[in-house]
Amino acid sequence: MQVKSNYIDLFNQQIFPAQLNIENGKIKSIDKIDEQLETYILPGFVDAHVHIESSMLVPTEFAKKAVIHGTVATVSDPHEIANVLGKAGVYYMIENGNKCPFKFNFGAPSCVPATSFETAGAELTTEDIEELMSRDDINYLAEMMNYPGVLMRDKLVMDKIAVAQKYNKPVDGHAPGLTGEDAINYIQAGISTDHECFTFEEAKFKLEHGMKVLIREGSAAKNFDALIDLLHDYPNHIMFCSDDKHPDDLMLGHINLLVQRALEKGINLFHVLRAACVNPVLHYKLNVGLLRENDSADFIIINNLEQFQILETYIDGKLVAQHNNSLIETQPEKVINHFSIQPKNENQFQCQLTSNKVRAIEVLDGQLITKTHIGNVRLDEAGNFLSNIEDDILKIAVVNRYQEQPIAVACIKNFGLKCGALASSVAHDSHNIIVVGVDDKSICNAVNAIIEQKGGLSVADGDHTNVLPLPVAGLMSTDSCEVVAEKYTELVKAAKALGCTLHSPFMSLSFMALLVIPSLKLSDKGLFDGDTFQFCNLNIE
């Protein structure tokens, strides 16, 4: 096989017309030629940190859409399904991913459960991490979210890091807002990356102290604008990632969108492509070609350096996408799950207070972090609190989906709902059912719609409900990206029709139970202060 195109040499930082000779999926030679060529050839893009489960697609269906956008590989953390199903969930992702030519590179989830303050469906012990890390198809120890445990040099945490070091595999970080001596101590424990930086100063500090920083632009957390200028001075230490990408956003683009935006800001082409293509491969030691002789033939062909339109995508010398059409075939897939509760009734969502003054989760659109808002709700005659629509303080609840337990109820601000409710079994990190709503009837119906399907997203307005089933672990569908994105878009429109003002309501909702991101969150066990790392009271006397 021969390919002629303008060759973008990322290592020598030059561009010239060339003929690539490919044999048995490898690049045999790259020869300069004296021809006028219109297209450009470069290594395929790599998403340096993504939870495939957040696309609500099984890996093969994710790959079918990602290759259209020039992505040939991901550094994938199967943390979500591991919280539901443990090792069996990790092996499910690997086995499904192996059914297509896309290069998934999975890590061993380090924090399952993420904390002891919530109920997950499974646990990964140090022995489990040892089993996973010993495998050639596990590339790294996934994000160490328990940064307090790292700082305190907790034995369980440090034992897991030691296992990764034993196998000479990198350890991913997760330390939002951490700077100063605490950040230095975190890095010195062996943590090599962070994708949670949300200010320029934080990211610069971590870069200066030896960390690799991943610039994240996902469906909920968007840090590109805050961090991208760092690429001018740290081209060898920055990567691009999506972290969490919903199906409607995946339809529109992937890492290619970050490349285009960076180039539009005037950042050096070779710096941009270093972050998008090279740095993840070198850091994680991925079996992904970088368009050098003897490399795997993993590359993309684009129309020009201005539009950066993806014309063709190749993996191991095989054409997998052409002119916005994927050539990866759909694979039949089994369903695995862990869902063990009965339908709920409205009374179970009531919560008695001694005063109407409450501590509420304040949502920040486009961010995973939240604030604490002090506000007022209404009380009925029995002292049960009711949503305050005028001040946009609504009811939020988390329902344990693994066992019958009392429902945790609290308050949330900035969802904007005027009526109805929305619920999800995608609730990081333990993936219990999370619901936000105005009235208990809608809240209960939204939750029961998900229980009936054993996973999914739902919108309810009184007795009317609409649901997107997610039968695989309550996280993923076996349908195509097109089908899931259409249904998901329908649900988002329904949520906004009820008054929701957030850009991505379900993505934002899914992070309201993520205790390791400050400041205030809700688990199935109660309201949690992420700054002090302890439970707190809903009521303020």
Secondary structure, 3 states (H helix, E strand, C coil): CEEEEEEEECCCCEEEEEEEEEECCEEEEEEECCCCCCCEEEECEEEEEECHHHHCECHHHHHHHHHHHCEEEEEECCHHHHHHHCHHHHHHHHHHHCCCCCEEEEEECCCCCCCCCCCCCCCCCHHHHHHHHCCCCEEEEEEECCHHHHHCCCHHHHHHHHHHHHCCCCEEECCCCCCHHHHHHHHHCCCCEECCCCCHHHHHHHHHCCCEEEEEECCCCECHHHHHHHHHCCCCCEEEECECCCHHHHHHCCHHHHHHHHHHCCCCHHHHHHHHHHHHHHHHCCCCCCCCCCCECCEEEECCCCCCCEEEEEECCEEEEECCEECCCCCCCCCCCCCCCCCCCHHHHCCECCCCEEEEEEECCCCCCEEEEEEECEECCCCEEECECCCCEEEEEEECCCCCCCCEEEEEECCCCCCCEEEECCCCCCCCEEEEECCHHHHHHHHHHHHHHCCEEEEEECCEEEEEECCECCCEECCCHHHHHHHHHHHHHHHHHCCCCCCCHHHHHHCCCCCCCCCEEEECCEEEECCCCEECCCECC
